[in-house]
Amino acid sequence: MTPAAQAAGYRVAYVDLWQTTVSPALAIVRGLEEAHEPKSLRERAAAKLREPIKKLKMKGSVGELKGEAELEFADAKTATAELGLRIDELVGKLSSKHPLLLLVDEAQELARTEANEDVAKSLRTALTKHRDCVRVVYTGSSRSRLSHMFSDPQAPLYAPGLGIIDFPLLGRDLVEFAAAKFIAATGGTRVLDIEAGVAVLDRMQHRPEPFLTAVMHLLATPELTLEQAAENVVKAAAGQDDYEGTWRSLTELQREVLKLSLAPDFKPFARATAHAIAAKLGLKQLPLSTLQSVMRALDDSNLLSKSPRGPYEFDDHLFKRWVETRADDTPVKKR
């Protein structure tokens, strides 16, 4: 989006709310500062005549999280208030001569804690103040929290009628692109099977990164098939992300819910679901309140989130693949 927006005359600021564990406000300020920093030689020369923007840092705690940064505040509320004013100042400066496009990634972090919601209020105030010249795109990996941010009337970024849209899925076009690059890289001596590529991309939930990594593995190791290269990518991801450790850390009930959620018609709060889980675990009954607690815990752990289309979905689709193929072979302790 950035080059397209810049070509249309926008100034673009990108913010990743996973950039710091201290406070999303720091990430927002840093992203806005980076967009404000001069890029061209003429801009840099002119900037020397103006007072430079100070970088904000905090020391102490913000909400429930602790971290260290440059500016020292007496308490978390003072920090949030000061950073809120800084956000407003930077949004105003960035949008004073050109329209501003603000890209906020992992935006669901603004709904994680009360302290983060205070940051969201400050952001909303700045955006409302400069609404005629600012546009915002929010993206995130937790649909349920994004939905809370924009659909709950009590949420600080509530916007009636604003829906959550899935990114369009890459498909055969990506496979054909990769196949053309594959032929070029091998001097025409090897080809990438298009149909096999489409099948592998589908199994990887149309995620481009693991698919292209599998293609690179195949390029480097000619004796592999694309399916074998893809399986190696899944295994490597499982080891890197410690899927076994995640699985072992869950309760029996949480693990059973995750396995049942693999079904496309999974309904966590249906009576049949409660009966099925109770029978599997040897329980006389399973109260609805218990299932609700389990679903909240899985959502808080970024394992399972509610889709805007209705069903619950895995946040990490490679973890889903691991649960499908390896969960039953992983020894766990009952707890």
Rosetta blueprint (number, residue, H / E / L):
1 M L
2 T H
3 P H
4 A H
5 A H
6 Q H
7 A H
8 A L
9 G L
10 Y L
11 R E
12 V E
13 A E
14 Y E
15 V E
16 D E
17 L L
18 W L
19 Q L
20 T L
21 T L
22 V L
23 S L
24 P H
25 A H
26 L H
27 A H
28 I H
29 V H
30 R H
31 G H
32 L H
33 E H
34 E H
35 A H
36 H H
37 E L
38 P L
39 K L
40 S L
41 L H
42 R H
43 E H
44 R H
45 A H
46 A H
47 A H
48 K L
49 L L
50 R L
51 E L
52 P L
53 I L
54 K L
55 K L
56 L L
57 K L
58 M E
59 K E
60 G E
61 S E
62 V E
63 G L
64 E L
65 L E
66 K E
67 G E
68 E E
69 A L
70 E L
71 L E
72 E E
73 F L
74 A L
75 D L
76 A H
77 K H
78 T H
79 A H
80 T H
81 A H
82 E H
83 L H
84 G H
85 L H
86 R H
87 I H
88 D H
89 E H
90 L H
91 V H
92 G H
93 K H
94 L H
95 S L
96 S L
97 K L
98 H L
99 P L
100 L E
101 L E
102 L E
103 L E
104 V E
105 D E
106 E L
107 A H
108 Q H
109 E H
110 L H
111 A H
112 R L
113 T L
114 E H
115 A H
116 N H
117 E H
118 D H
119 V H
120 A H
121 K H
122 S H
123 L H
124 R H
125 T H
126 A H
127 L H
128 T H
129 K H
130 H L
131 R H
132 D H
133 C H
134 V E
135 R E
136 V E
137 V E
138 Y E
139 T L
140 G L
141 S L
142 S L
143 R H
144 S H
145 R H
146 L H
147 S H
148 H H
149 M H
150 F H
151 S H
152 D L
153 P L
154 Q L
155 A L
156 P L
157 L L
158 Y L
159 A L
160 P L
161 G L
162 L L
163 G L
164 I L
165 I L
166 D L
167 F L
168 P L
169 L L
170 L L
171 G L
172 R H
173 D H
174 L H
175 V H
176 E H
177 F H
178 A H
179 A H
180 A H
181 K H
182 F H
183 I H
184 A H
185 A H
186 T L
187 G L
188 G L
189 T L
190 R L
191 V L
192 L L
193 D L
194 I H
195 E H
196 A H
197 G H
198 V H
199 A H
200 V H
201 L H
202 D H
203 R H
204 M L
205 Q L
206 H L
207 R L
208 P H
209 E H
210 P H
211 F H
212 L H
213 T H
214 A H
215 V H
216 M H
217 H H
218 L H
219 L H
220 A H
221 T L
222 P L
223 E L
224 L L
225 T L
226 L H
227 E H
228 Q H
229 A H
230 A H
231 E H
232 N H
233 V H
234 V H
235 K H
236 A H
237 A H
238 A H
239 G H
240 Q H
241 D H
242 D L
243 Y H
244 E H
245 G H
246 T H
247 W H
248 R H
249 S H
250 L L
251 T L
252 E H
253 L H
254 Q H
255 R H
256 E H
257 V H
258 L H
259 K H
260 L H
261 S L
262 L L
263 A L
264 P L
265 D L
266 F L
267 K L
268 P L
269 F L
270 A L
271 R H
272 A H
273 T H
274 A H
275 H H
276 A H
277 I H
278 A H
279 A H
280 K H
281 L H
282 G L
283 L L
284 K L
285 Q L
286 L L
287 P L
288 L H
289 S H
290 T H
291 L H
292 Q H
293 S H
294 V H
295 M H
296 R H
297 A H
298 L H
299 D H
300 D H
301 S L
302 N L
303 L L
304 L E
305 S E
306 K E
307 S L
308 P L
309 R L
310 G L
311 P L
312 Y E
313 E E
314 F E
315 D L
316 D L
317 H H
318 L H
319 F H
320 K H
321 R H
322 W H
323 V H
324 E H
325 T H
326 R H
327 A H
328 D H
329 D H
330 T L
331 P L
332 V L
333 K L
334 K L
335 R L
